[in-house]
Amino acid sequence: MTRAFVFPGQGAQFIGMGKDLAENFVQAREIFQEVDDALSQKLSAMMFDGEQNDLNLTENTQPALMAMSMAVVNVLEKQGGISLKDHCSFVAGHSLGEYCALTAAGVITLSDCAQLLKLRGTSMQKAVPVGVGSMAAILGLDFDAVEQIAKDAAGEQICAAANDNSNGQVVVSGHKQAVERAVALATERGARKAVILAVSAPFHCDLMSPAAKAMKEALVQTTFNAPIVPVVANVTAQAESDPDTLKDLLVKQVTGTVRWRESVLYMRDNGVDKMSELGAGKVLSGLARRIDRSISCNSIGTVEQIEDFIKQI
């Protein structure tokens, strides 16, 4: 039996996330305080009792979801004695979740991660004026079919397959009109469903190039260590352990496809049969079941789930 720890991406956030952890575990409070201090912002207060619209701002969403995931990691390690090195073979995260994976694996510090994600969220939001870009979920077609649809829909604009989430669930991203054309083409070509997503920017396409540039400049100044367990990267969908490579892949990830389906299959092919999602929600657990039902999945984000997991281990 081989386990992977995985970390969710944007969309899993909700008001109240992490509040029960902070109330029950000093190890969670330590994480939330350190992130607040790193950002000079009461992010934890926003997470626990704030307004959803504020939390949904990308510059807040990204470090908040990271803080939530890292609080779970810290409780498991210090309260439950469950270290990554001894209890998993790989870590991976969906988009911003990759930063959580890197932090959990000791590649970057918690404070550096918080600051990088604040910059990442701000840069992504600024990269494209509101209303210029869009994203859409295409259901019922495989990745190759959706990739071709994106190319056909692009014309003089940008449209790309941004997230290969699971069998028959691919997200496209780009200029608003091109994404709308992709939705129409997908419907014509047999998609079960094609729907525009309520997102604040067109992530993981070339429209994010200004954000990639900003991240490259920041990452040059950030110390990266070798991970204690291999990190399965979004861009390559395979395990990476070289610090310079991991840094370069974070830059490429801003505009590149999140190859999540392939990442899960890579971990499965390398012995993983159990996957634990650390943090908010259970999106990745659901995706894993659709990718391969032989993988046993569980979500760990509440006090009860943490306590149950510690007992099982």
Secondary structure, DSSP 8 states (H G I E B T S, - for coil): -EEEEEE--TT---TTTTHHHHHH-HHHHHHHHHHHHHHTS-HHHHHHHS-HHHHTSHHHHHHHHHHHHHHHHHHHHHTT---HHHH-SEEEESTTHHHHHHHHTTSS-HHHHHHHHHHHHHHHHHHS-TTTEEEEEEESS-HHHHHHHHHHHHTTS-EEEEEEEETTEEEEEEEHHHHHHHHHHHHHTT-SEEEE---SS--SSGGGHHHHHHHHHHHHTS-----SS-EE-TTTSSEE--HHHHHHHHHHHHHS-B-HHHHHHHHHHTTEEEEEEESSSSHHHHHHHHH-TTSEEEEE-SHHHHHHHHHH-
